[in-house]
C-alpha cells in the first residue's frame, strides 16, 4: 500500500503527497479558495479571468519571461474553476519541481496584475464563454448545474456574460487577495519527489499568515424544475439531473455502480434502450457529480426535435427502473469499468494528485487505491439494489436547448 505523505503548515495549508516509484515525473495541484461559489456577488467569471491574468507577470519576471520560464522547465500547466476552488495544475519532469513551485508561489503571492494585461485576460474569458454557443452539449449541462444546485453552488466557472463585461481590473485585483488563504488551501503531489525538501520549500514560500476570510455562503434553493432555451438549430440538447447523496454521506461505490449500469458501456441501459433499440438520439450518457454538501446524477441526450419528447421519457424511465434491480452481469461489467478507471488513475501522476486533493477536500482524508479497489470488489447485487430502493429516482430538474419546449 502506497504511503501518503502529509504535512500541515502552521498557517493551516495542507500538503499531501503520494510517491509513485515507477515514474520520473511529478504532478501537483494547488487548490485555492477562488471557486465560483465563493467569489463576491456580481463577479461570476472572475476566476476565469484570473487564471489568465495571474500568468502575465509575477515575481521578477514580466509576462513574456514568466511564460518562457514555464516552457523552459517543461511545465505542462492548466487551471480550472469549480464551485469551491480555482485550481492550478502542473505536470513536469521531477528534477524541475523546485523551480516550478517557485513560479507558482510567485504567481499567487507576487503577481504583477498590470492594468494593460487585464483587458486581454477578460476578453479571453468572454471568448471562452461565448464559445459554448458552438458546443451546446457543454452549455446545457452548465445551465443544468446552475438550475439544480442551490445558489451560489451552481454558478458557472466560465462566468456570466453581463458580469464579465462589467468586470474591472480593480475588482479582479481585490479578489486575488482571497486566493492565498492558507487555511483553505490544499497542495497535492504525486510521482517522484523528496517530501522533506518540498515541505521546506512550501513552508518558506507559502508559510505566511495570508488572509483568512470567514465563510458567508448562504445557499438559496431554486424552484424551477424545467427551463428551455430557444435555439433554431436542427438538434435538441436535453439535460436531466436527479438528487443523490454526496460522497461524504457514504454509498459512493453503490452510486458509481448504478451510474455504470445506466451509462458505463455500450451495453448500458441508456445506450441500449434510448439509442440502439429505438434510435432516438445520437448521444446519451449519465454521470455522478458531487460537491461537499450536495450531489446529483446528471444525464445528457442529444436528439432531433421530433424525437425529443420520447427521448426524455425513455431516458427517465431507465432511471426509475433501476430500483427494480440490476443483474449480476450488469454488476460485473460495472466493476470491470470502475476498476479500469482506477488502474488508469494509479498510472497517471496528474489523475492521482487530483484524486488526493479531491478526497481530502470532500472527505477529510485520502482513500488509498487499495481501499477503493476492495470496495469495488465488495459490491453485490443486493447492496446496490438495496441502496437504490432507499434512494429511488423520483424527481428531476431538466434543461433543454432547441427549437421548442418539451413536456416535463
C-alpha positions as a Markdown table, in Angstrom:
| # | Residue | x | y | z |
|---|---|---|---|---|
| 1 | Unk | 0.0 | 0.0 | 0.0 |
| 2 | Unk | 1.4 | 3.4 | -1.0 |
| 3 | Unk | 2.3 | 5.6 | 1.9 |
| 4 | Unk | 0.6 | 9.0 | 2.0 |
| 5 | Unk | 2.9 | 11.9 | 2.9 |
| 6 | Unk | 1.1 | 14.6 | 4.9 |
| 7 | Unk | 2.2 | 17.9 | 6.5 |
| 8 | Unk | 0.1 | 20.8 | 7.8 |
| 9 | Unk | 1.8 | 24.1 | 7.9 |
| 10 | Unk | 1.3 | 26.3 | 11.0 |
| 11 | Unk | -0.8 | 28.7 | 8.9 |
| 12 | Unk | -3.2 | 25.9 | 8.0 |
| 13 | Unk | -2.1 | 25.0 | 4.5 |
| 14 | Unk | -2.4 | 21.2 | 3.9 |
| 15 | Unk | 0.4 | 19.5 | 1.9 |
| 16 | Unk | -0.3 | 15.9 | 0.7 |
| 17 | Unk | 1.8 | 13.6 | -1.5 |
| 18 | Unk | 2.0 | 10.1 | -2.8 |
| 19 | Unk | 5.2 | 8.7 | -4.2 |
| 20 | Unk | 5.0 | 6.6 | -7.4 |
| 21 | Unk | 8.3 | 4.8 | -7.6 |
| 22 | Unk | 7.9 | 3.7 | -11.3 |
| 23 | Unk | 7.9 | 7.3 | -12.7 |
| 24 | Unk | 10.4 | 10.1 | -13.2 |
| 25 | Unk | 7.8 | 12.8 | -13.4 |
| 26 | Unk | 5.7 | 14.6 | -10.8 |
| 27 | Unk | 2.3 | 16.4 | -10.9 |
| 28 | Unk | 1.0 | 18.9 | -8.3 |
| 29 | Unk | -2.2 | 20.8 | -7.8 |
| 30 | Unk | -2.8 | 24.0 | -5.8 |
| 31 | Unk | -6.4 | 24.3 | -4.7 |
| 32 | Unk | -7.1 | 28.0 | -3.8 |
| 33 | Unk | -10.4 | 29.3 | -2.4 |
| 34 | Unk | -11.3 | 31.2 | -5.6 |
| 35 | Unk | -14.2 | 29.0 | -6.9 |
| 36 | Unk | -17.3 | 30.3 | -8.5 |
| 37 | Unk | -19.4 | 29.9 | -5.4 |
| 38 | Unk | -17.1 | 31.8 | -3.0 |
| 39 | Unk | -16.5 | 34.8 | -5.2 |
| 40 | Unk | -18.3 | 38.1 | -4.4 |
| 41 | Unk | -21.8 | 38.6 | -5.9 |
| 42 | Unk | -21.5 | 40.2 | -9.3 |
| 43 | Unk | -18.1 | 38.6 | -10.0 |
| 44 | Unk | -19.1 | 35.4 | -11.8 |
| 45 | Unk | -16.2 | 34.7 | -14.1 |
| 46 | Unk | -13.5 | 36.5 | -12.2 |
| 47 | Unk | -11.7 | 33.2 | -11.5 |
| 48 | Unk | -11.6 | 32.5 | -15.2 |
| 49 | Unk | -10.1 | 35.9 | -15.8 |
| 50 | Unk | -7.6 | 35.5 | -13.0 |
| 51 | Unk | -6.4 | 32.1 | -14.3 |
| 52 | Unk | -5.0 | 34.0 | -17.3 |
| 53 | Unk | -4.1 | 37.4 | -15.7 |
| 54 | Unk | -2.0 | 35.8 | -13.0 |
| 55 | Unk | 0.3 | 34.3 | -15.6 |
| 56 | Unk | 1.0 | 37.7 | -17.2 |
| 57 | Unk | 4.0 | 38.5 | -15.0 |
| 58 | Unk | 4.9 | 37.6 | -11.4 |
| 59 | Unk | 7.9 | 38.0 | -9.1 |
| 60 | Unk | 10.9 | 39.2 | -11.1 |
| 61 | Unk | 9.5 | 38.2 | -14.5 |
| 62 | Unk | 7.4 | 40.1 | -16.9 |
| 63 | Unk | 4.6 | 38.4 | -18.8 |
| 64 | Unk | 6.9 | 37.0 | -21.6 |
| 65 | Unk | 9.6 | 35.9 | -19.1 |
| 66 | Unk | 7.1 | 34.1 | -16.9 |
| 67 | Unk | 5.6 | 32.1 | -19.8 |
| 68 | Unk | 9.1 | 31.4 | -21.1 |
| 69 | Unk | 10.1 | 30.1 | -17.7 |
| 70 | Unk | 7.1 | 27.7 | -17.6 |
| 71 | Unk | 8.1 | 26.4 | -21.0 |
| 72 | Unk | 11.8 | 26.3 | -20.2 |
| 73 | Unk | 11.2 | 24.0 | -17.3 |
| 74 | Unk | 8.8 | 21.8 | -19.3 |
| 75 | Unk | 5.8 | 22.6 | -17.1 |
| 76 | Unk | 2.5 | 21.5 | -18.6 |
| 77 | Unk | 0.0 | 23.6 | -16.7 |
| 78 | Unk | -3.6 | 24.4 | -16.7 |
| 79 | Unk | -6.2 | 26.0 | -14.4 |
| 80 | Unk | -9.8 | 25.0 | -13.7 |
| 81 | Unk | -12.7 | 26.6 | -11.8 |
| 82 | Unk | -15.1 | 24.5 | -9.6 |
| 83 | Unk | -17.7 | 25.7 | -7.1 |
| 84 | Unk | -15.1 | 25.9 | -4.3 |
| 85 | Unk | -11.7 | 26.3 | -5.9 |
| 86 | Unk | -9.6 | 27.9 | -8.5 |
| 87 | Unk | -7.2 | 25.1 | -9.1 |
| 88 | Unk | -3.8 | 25.3 | -10.7 |
| 89 | Unk | -2.3 | 22.1 | -12.1 |
| 90 | Unk | 1.2 | 21.3 | -13.2 |
| 91 | Unk | 3.0 | 18.2 | -14.6 |
| 92 | Unk | 6.7 | 18.1 | -15.2 |
| 93 | Unk | 10.0 | 16.2 | -15.0 |
| 94 | Unk | 10.8 | 15.6 | -11.4 |
| 95 | Unk | 14.1 | 17.4 | -11.4 |
| 96 | Unk | 12.3 | 20.7 | -12.1 |
| 97 | Unk | 9.9 | 20.5 | -9.2 |
| 98 | Unk | 11.7 | 23.2 | -7.1 |
| 99 | Unk | 11.7 | 26.0 | -9.7 |
| 100 | Unk | 8.1 | 25.0 | -10.7 |
| 101 | Unk | 6.9 | 25.5 | -7.1 |
| 102 | Unk | 8.7 | 28.9 | -7.0 |
| 103 | Unk | 6.9 | 30.0 | -10.2 |
| 104 | Unk | 3.5 | 29.1 | -8.9 |
| 105 | Unk | 4.3 | 30.7 | -5.5 |
| 106 | Unk | 5.3 | 33.9 | -7.3 |
| 107 | Unk | 2.0 | 33.8 | -9.3 |
| 108 | Unk | -0.1 | 33.6 | -6.1 |
| 109 | Unk | 2.0 | 35.9 | -3.9 |
| 110 | Unk | 3.7 | 38.4 | -6.2 |
| 111 | Unk | 1.5 | 38.8 | -9.3 |
| 112 | Unk | 2.1 | 42.0 | -11.3 |
| 113 | Unk | -1.5 | 42.4 | -12.2 |
| 114 | Unk | -0.7 | 45.1 | -14.7 |
| 115 | Unk | -3.7 | 47.0 | -15.9 |
| 116 | Unk | -2.8 | 46.8 | -19.6 |
| 117 | Unk | -2.8 | 43.0 | -19.2 |
| 118 | Unk | -6.3 | 42.8 | -17.7 |
| 119 | Unk | -8.3 | 43.5 | -20.8 |
| 120 | Unk | -6.8 | 40.7 | -22.9 |
| 121 | Unk | -7.4 | 38.3 | -20.0 |
| 122 | Unk | -11.0 | 39.5 | -19.7 |
| 123 | Unk | -11.6 | 39.2 | -23.4 |
| 124 | Unk | -10.2 | 35.6 | -23.4 |
| 125 | Unk | -12.6 | 34.7 | -20.7 |
| 126 | Unk | -15.5 | 36.2 | -22.7 |
| 127 | Unk | -14.5 | 34.4 | -25.8 |
| 128 | Unk | -14.4 | 31.1 | -23.9 |
| 129 | Unk | -17.8 | 31.7 | -22.5 |
| 130 | Unk | -19.2 | 32.6 | -25.9 |
| 131 | Unk | -17.6 | 29.5 | -27.5 |
| 132 | Unk | -20.2 | 27.5 | -25.6 |
| 133 | Unk | -22.7 | 28.6 | -28.2 |
| 134 | Unk | -20.8 | 26.3 | -30.6 |
| 135 | Unk | -20.9 | 23.5 | -28.0 |
| 136 | Unk | -24.5 | 23.2 | -26.8 |
| 137 | Unk | -23.8 | 19.9 | -25.1 |
| 138 | Unk | -21.5 | 21.6 | -22.6 |
| 139 | Unk | -23.7 | 24.6 | -22.4 |
| 140 | Unk | -26.9 | 22.7 | -21.5 |
| 141 | Unk | -25.0 | 20.9 | -18.7 |
| 142 | Unk | -23.7 | 24.2 | -17.3 |
| 143 | Unk | -27.2 | 25.6 | -17.3 |
| 144 | Unk | -28.5 | 22.4 | -15.7 |
| 145 | Unk | -26.0 | 22.6 | -12.8 |
| 146 | Unk | -26.8 | 26.3 | -12.3 |
| 147 | Unk | -30.5 | 25.4 | -12.0 |
| 148 | Unk | -30.1 | 22.2 | -10.0 |
| 149 | Unk | -27.7 | 23.3 | -7.3 |
| 150 | Unk | -28.6 | 25.9 | -4.7 |
| 151 | Unk | -27.1 | 29.3 | -5.5 |
| 152 | Unk | -24.2 | 30.1 | -5.3 |
| 153 | Unk | -23.0 | 26.5 | -5.8 |
| 154 | Unk | -24.3 | 26.2 | -9.3 |
| 155 | Unk | -22.7 | 29.4 | -10.6 |
| 156 | Unk | -20.7 | 28.6 | -13.8 |
| 157 | Unk | -16.9 | 28.8 | -13.5 |
| 158 | Unk | -16.8 | 30.3 | -17.0 |
| 159 | Unk | -18.8 | 33.2 | -15.8 |
| 160 | Unk | -21.9 | 35.1 | -16.9 |
| 161 | Unk | -21.6 | 37.5 | -19.9 |
| 162 | Unk | -23.1 | 40.5 | -18.2 |
| 163 | Unk | -20.9 | 40.2 | -15.2 |
| 164 | Unk | -17.7 | 39.6 | -17.3 |
| 165 | Unk | -18.5 | 42.7 | -19.4 |
| 166 | Unk | -18.9 | 44.8 | -16.3 |
| 167 | Unk | -15.8 | 43.5 | -14.6 |
| 168 | Unk | -12.9 | 45.9 | -13.9 |
| 169 | Unk | -9.2 | 45.4 | -13.1 |
| 170 | Unk | -9.6 | 46.8 | -9.6 |
| 171 | Unk | -12.4 | 44.3 | -8.8 |
| 172 | Unk | -10.4 | 41.4 | -10.0 |
| 173 | Unk | -7.2 | 42.6 | -8.3 |
| 174 | Unk | -9.1 | 42.8 | -5.0 |
| 175 | Unk | -10.2 | 39.1 | -5.3 |
| 176 | Unk | -6.5 | 38.0 | -5.7 |
| 177 | Unk | -6.0 | 38.6 | -2.0 |
| 178 | Unk | -8.5 | 35.9 | -1.1 |
| 179 | Unk | -6.7 | 33.2 | -3.1 |
| 180 | Unk | -3.9 | 33.0 | -0.6 |
| 181 | Unk | -5.9 | 31.9 | 2.4 |
| 182 | Unk | -3.7 | 29.1 | 3.7 |
| 183 | Unk | -6.4 | 27.7 | 6.0 |
| 184 | Unk | -8.4 | 26.9 | 2.9 |
| 185 | Unk | -5.6 | 25.8 | 0.6 |
| 186 | Unk | -4.6 | 22.2 | -0.4 |
| 187 | Unk | -1.4 | 21.3 | -2.3 |
| 188 | Unk | -1.2 | 17.8 | -3.5 |
| 189 | Unk | 1.6 | 15.9 | -5.3 |
| 190 | Unk | 2.0 | 12.5 | -6.9 |
| 191 | Unk | 5.0 | 11.0 | -8.6 |
| 192 | Unk | 8.7 | 11.3 | -7.9 |
| 193 | Unk | 9.7 | 13.9 | -5.2 |
| 194 | Unk | 11.6 | 14.4 | -2.0 |
| 195 | Unk | 8.8 | 15.2 | 0.5 |
| 196 | Unk | 11.1 | 16.8 | 3.2 |
| 197 | Unk | 12.5 | 19.1 | 0.6 |
| 198 | Unk | 9.1 | 20.0 | -0.7 |
| 199 | Unk | 7.9 | 20.7 | 2.8 |
| 200 | Unk | 10.8 | 23.1 | 3.5 |
| 201 | Unk | 10.2 | 24.9 | 0.2 |
| 202 | Unk | 6.4 | 25.2 | 0.7 |
| 203 | Unk | 6.9 | 26.5 | 4.2 |
| 204 | Unk | 9.4 | 29.1 | 3.0 |
| 205 | Unk | 7.3 | 30.3 | 0.1 |
| 206 | Unk | 3.7 | 29.7 | 1.3 |
| 207 | Unk | 4.2 | 29.7 | 5.1 |
| 208 | Unk | 3.0 | 33.3 | 5.7 |
| 209 | Unk | -0.2 | 34.2 | 7.5 |
| 210 | Unk | -2.2 | 35.0 | 4.4 |
| 211 | Unk | -5.7 | 36.3 | 4.6 |
| 212 | Unk | -8.3 | 34.3 | 6.4 |
| 213 | Unk | -11.9 | 35.0 | 5.3 |
| 214 | Unk | -14.8 | 33.5 | 7.2 |
| 215 | Unk | -17.3 | 31.6 | 5.1 |
| 216 | Unk | -20.5 | 33.6 | 4.4 |
| 217 | Unk | -22.2 | 31.3 | 2.0 |
| 218 | Unk | -26.0 | 31.1 | 2.4 |
| 219 | Unk | -27.3 | 28.7 | -0.1 |
| 220 | Unk | -30.6 | 29.6 | -1.8 |
| 221 | Unk | -32.6 | 26.7 | -3.2 |
| 222 | Unk | -34.3 | 27.5 | -6.6 |
| 223 | Unk | -37.8 | 26.4 | -7.5 |
| 224 | Unk | -37.5 | 25.8 | -11.3 |
| 225 | Unk | -38.0 | 22.3 | -12.4 |
| 226 | Unk | -37.7 | 22.9 | -16.1 |
| 227 | Unk | -36.1 | 25.6 | -18.3 |
| 228 | Unk | -36.0 | 25.9 | -22.0 |
| 229 | Unk | -33.5 | 28.0 | -24.0 |
| 230 | Unk | -34.7 | 28.6 | -27.6 |
| 231 | Unk | -32.3 | 27.7 | -30.4 |
| 232 | Unk | -33.1 | 27.5 | -34.1 |
| 233 | Unk | -30.7 | 24.6 | -34.7 |
| 234 | Unk | -31.8 | 21.2 | -36.0 |
| 235 | Unk | -30.9 | 19.5 | -32.7 |
| 236 | Unk | -32.4 | 19.4 | -29.2 |
| 237 | Unk | -30.0 | 19.1 | -26.2 |
| 238 | Unk | -31.5 | 17.6 | -23.1 |
| 239 | Unk | -30.0 | 17.8 | -19.6 |
| 240 | Unk | -31.6 | 16.0 | -16.7 |
| 241 | Unk | -30.4 | 15.9 | -13.1 |
| 242 | Unk | -31.8 | 13.9 | -10.1 |
| 243 | Unk | -31.0 | 14.1 | -6.5 |
| 244 | Unk | -28.3 | 11.9 | -4.9 |
| 245 | Unk | -26.4 | 11.8 | -1.7 |
| 246 | Unk | -22.9 | 13.4 | -1.7 |
| 247 | Unk | -19.7 | 11.3 | -1.5 |
| 248 | Unk | -19.3 | 12.3 | 2.2 |
| 249 | Unk | -22.6 | 10.6 | 3.1 |
| 250 | Unk | -21.3 | 7.1 | 2.1 |
| 251 | Unk | -22.5 | 4.7 | -0.5 |
| 252 | Unk | -20.2 | 6.2 | -3.2 |
| 253 | Unk | -19.5 | 2.8 | -4.7 |
| 254 | Unk | -23.1 | 1.8 | -5.0 |
| 255 | Unk | -23.8 | 5.1 | -6.7 |
| 256 | Unk | -21.0 | 4.6 | -9.1 |
| 257 | Unk | -22.1 | 1.1 | -9.9 |
| 258 | Unk | -25.6 | 2.4 | -10.6 |
| 259 | Unk | -24.3 | 5.1 | -12.9 |
| 260 | Unk | -22.2 | 2.4 | -14.7 |
| 261 | Unk | -25.3 | 0.3 | -15.2 |
| 262 | Unk | -27.0 | 3.3 | -16.7 |
| 263 | Unk | -24.1 | 4.6 | -18.8 |
| 264 | Unk | -20.9 | 2.8 | -18.3 |
| 265 | Unk | -20.6 | 1.0 | -21.7 |
| 266 | Unk | -22.3 | 0.1 | -25.0 |
| 267 | Unk | -24.2 | -2.5 | -23.1 |
| 268 | Unk | -25.6 | 0.1 | -20.6 |
| 269 | Unk | -29.3 | 0.7 | -20.3 |
| 270 | Unk | -29.3 | 4.2 | -21.6 |
| 271 | Unk | -27.2 | 3.4 | -24.6 |
| 272 | Unk | -29.2 | 0.2 | -25.4 |
| 273 | Unk | -32.8 | 1.4 | -24.7 |
| 274 | Unk | -32.6 | 5.0 | -25.9 |
| 275 | Unk | -30.0 | 4.8 | -28.7 |
| 276 | Unk | -29.8 | 1.3 | -30.0 |
| 277 | Unk | -33.3 | -0.1 | -29.8 |
| 278 | Unk | -35.3 | 3.0 | -30.6 |
| 279 | Unk | -32.7 | 5.1 | -32.5 |
| 280 | Unk | -33.9 | 8.2 | -30.5 |
| 281 | Unk | -30.6 | 10.0 | -30.1 |
| 282 | Unk | -27.0 | 10.2 | -31.3 |
| 283 | Unk | -25.5 | 10.6 | -27.8 |
| 284 | Unk | -26.7 | 9.7 | -24.4 |
| 285 | Unk | -25.0 | 9.3 | -21.0 |
| 286 | Unk | -25.1 | 9.8 | -17.3 |
| 287 | Unk | -22.6 | 10.7 | -14.6 |
| 288 | Unk | -22.3 | 11.4 | -10.9 |
| 289 | Unk | -21.3 | 14.9 | -9.8 |
| 290 | Unk | -20.6 | 15.7 | -6.1 |
| 291 | Unk | -19.8 | 18.7 | -4.1 |
| 292 | Unk | -19.1 | 18.5 | -0.4 |
| 293 | Unk | -22.7 | 19.2 | 0.7 |
| 294 | Unk | -24.7 | 18.5 | -2.5 |
| 295 | Unk | -24.7 | 16.0 | -5.3 |
| 296 | Unk | -26.7 | 14.6 | -8.2 |
| 297 | Unk | -26.7 | 12.2 | -11.2 |
| 298 | Unk | -27.0 | 14.0 | -14.5 |
| 299 | Unk | -28.0 | 12.7 | -17.9 |
| 300 | Unk | -27.4 | 14.2 | -21.3 |
| 301 | Unk | -29.1 | 13.3 | -24.5 |
| 302 | Unk | -28.7 | 14.9 | -28.0 |
| 303 | Unk | -31.5 | 14.3 | -30.4 |
| 304 | Unk | -33.8 | 15.9 | -33.1 |
| 305 | Unk | -37.0 | 17.9 | -32.3 |
| 306 | Unk | -39.4 | 15.2 | -33.4 |
| 307 | Unk | -37.8 | 12.6 | -31.1 |
| 308 | Unk | -37.0 | 14.9 | -28.1 |
| 309 | Unk | -40.2 | 14.1 | -26.1 |
| 310 | Unk | -39.8 | 10.3 | -26.4 |
| 311 | Unk | -36.0 | 10.6 | -25.7 |
| 312 | Unk | -36.7 | 12.3 | -22.4 |
| 313 | Unk | -39.5 | 9.9 | -21.4 |
| 314 | Unk | -37.5 | 6.8 | -22.2 |
| 315 | Unk | -34.3 | 8.1 | -20.5 |
| 316 | Unk | -36.2 | 9.0 | -17.4 |
| 317 | Unk | -37.9 | 5.6 | -17.4 |
| 318 | Unk | -34.4 | 3.9 | -17.3 |
| 319 | Unk | -33.6 | 5.9 | -14.2 |
| 320 | Unk | -36.8 | 5.0 | -12.4 |
| 321 | Unk | -36.5 | 1.3 | -13.3 |
| 322 | Unk | -33.1 | 0.9 | -11.5 |
| 323 | Unk | -34.8 | 0.5 | -8.2 |
| 324 | Unk | -36.4 | -2.7 | -9.5 |
| 325 | Unk | -33.0 | -4.3 | -9.5 |
| 326 | Unk | -29.9 | -4.9 | -11.6 |
| 327 | Unk | -28.5 | -8.2 | -12.9 |
| 328 | Unk | -25.2 | -9.9 | -11.9 |
| 329 | Unk | -23.9 | -9.4 | -15.5 |
| 330 | Unk | -24.6 | -5.7 | -15.2 |
| 331 | Unk | -22.8 | -5.5 | -11.9 |
| 332 | Unk | -19.8 | -7.4 | -13.2 |
| 333 | Unk | -19.5 | -5.0 | -16.2 |
| 334 | Unk | -19.8 | -2.1 | -13.9 |
| 335 | Unk | -17.0 | -3.5 | -11.7 |
| 336 | Unk | -14.7 | -4.0 | -14.7 |
| 337 | Unk | -15.3 | -0.4 | -15.8 |
| 338 | Unk | -14.7 | 1.1 | -12.4 |
| 339 | Unk | -11.5 | -0.9 | -11.9 |
| 340 | Unk | -10.2 | 0.1 | -15.3 |
| 341 | Unk | -10.7 | 3.7 | -14.3 |
| 342 | Unk | -8.9 | 3.1 | -11.1 |
| 343 | Unk | -5.9 | 1.4 | -12.8 |
| 344 | Unk | -5.6 | 4.4 | -15.2 |
| 345 | Unk | -5.7 | 6.8 | -12.3 |
| 346 | Unk | -3.0 | 4.8 | -10.5 |
| 347 | Unk | -0.7 | 5.1 | -13.5 |
| 348 | Unk | -1.2 | 8.8 | -14.0 |
| 349 | Unk | 0.5 | 11.3 | -11.7 |
| 350 | Unk | -2.0 | 14.0 | -12.7 |
| 351 | Unk | -5.0 | 11.9 | -12.0 |
| 352 | Unk | -3.6 | 10.7 | -8.7 |
| 353 | Unk | -2.7 | 14.1 | -7.4 |
| 354 | Unk | -6.2 | 15.3 | -8.4 |
| 355 | Unk | -7.7 | 12.4 | -6.6 |
| 356 | Unk | -5.7 | 13.1 | -3.5 |
| 357 | Unk | -6.7 | 16.7 | -3.3 |
| 358 | Unk | -10.4 | 15.9 | -4.1 |
| 359 | Unk | -10.6 | 13.2 | -1.4 |
| 360 | Unk | -9.1 | 15.4 | 1.2 |
| 361 | Unk | -11.4 | 18.3 | 0.5 |
| 362 | Unk | -14.6 | 16.2 | 0.2 |
| 363 | Unk | -13.9 | 13.6 | 2.8 |
| 364 | Unk | -11.2 | 15.0 | 5.1 |
| 365 | Unk | -9.0 | 12.0 | 4.3 |
| 366 | Unk | -7.4 | 10.3 | 1.3 |
| 367 | Unk | -8.6 | 6.9 | 0.3 |
| 368 | Unk | -5.7 | 4.5 | -0.7 |
| 369 | Unk | -6.2 | 2.9 | -4.1 |
| 370 | Unk | -6.3 | -0.5 | -2.4 |
| 371 | Unk | -9.3 | 0.6 | -0.3 |
| 372 | Unk | -11.1 | 1.8 | -3.5 |
| 373 | Unk | -10.3 | -1.5 | -5.2 |
| 374 | Unk | -11.6 | -3.6 | -2.3 |
| 375 | Unk | -14.8 | -1.5 | -2.1 |
| 376 | Unk | -15.5 | -2.1 | -5.7 |
| 377 | Unk | -14.9 | -5.8 | -5.4 |
| 378 | Unk | -17.2 | -5.9 | -2.4 |
| 379 | Unk | -20.2 | -4.6 | -4.3 |
| 380 | Unk | -23.1 | -7.1 | -4.7 |
| 381 | Unk | -26.4 | -7.0 | -6.5 |
| 382 | Unk | -28.1 | -6.9 | -3.1 |
| 383 | Unk | -26.1 | -3.9 | -1.9 |
| 384 | Unk | -26.6 | -1.8 | -5.0 |
| 385 | Unk | -30.3 | -2.7 | -5.4 |
| 386 | Unk | -30.9 | -2.1 | -1.6 |
| 387 | Unk | -29.4 | 1.4 | -1.9 |
| 388 | Unk | -31.4 | 2.2 | -5.0 |
| 389 | Unk | -34.6 | 1.2 | -3.3 |
| 390 | Unk | -33.8 | 3.5 | -0.4 |
| 391 | Unk | -32.9 | 6.3 | -2.8 |
| 392 | Unk | -35.3 | 5.9 | -5.8 |
| 393 | Unk | -35.2 | 8.5 | -8.6 |
| 394 | Unk | -38.5 | 10.2 | -8.2 |
| 395 | Unk | -37.9 | 13.9 | -9.3 |
| 396 | Unk | -35.6 | 15.6 | -11.7 |
| 397 | Unk | -34.5 | 19.0 | -12.9 |
| 398 | Unk | -34.5 | 19.5 | -16.7 |
| 399 | Unk | -33.0 | 22.0 | -19.1 |
| 400 | Unk | -33.3 | 21.9 | -22.9 |
| 401 | Unk | -31.8 | 23.8 | -25.8 |
| 402 | Unk | -33.6 | 23.6 | -29.1 |
| 403 | Unk | -36.4 | 24.9 | -31.3 |
| 404 | Unk | -39.3 | 24.2 | -28.9 |
| 405 | Unk | -40.1 | 23.1 | -25.4 |
| 406 | Unk | -40.9 | 19.6 | -24.4 |
| 407 | Unk | -43.3 | 18.3 | -21.8 |
| 408 | Unk | -41.9 | 17.7 | -18.4 |
